[in-house]
């Protein structure tokens, strides 16, 4: 499933540290099983960010994000994939892996 997280940033310095830590986990292939980041879209003004993840469950991704991030209020929603535009297709995800 695809999950979007809307991050409303209240402490940019804490948020930046959180992002660097998550990026390090990604680079080291140390993310929990069943979750994969697809997009990170921070705003120019540094007050918001949107992330798109692929995950086996919303609750599993939420548990990871809440543990790993600070400096933001996070809102989660599962994407209605059949109505979405621009999501990666299964074969694109397989090639990226």
Order of alpha helices (4+ residues) and beta strands (2+ residues): beta-alpha-beta-beta-alpha-beta-alpha
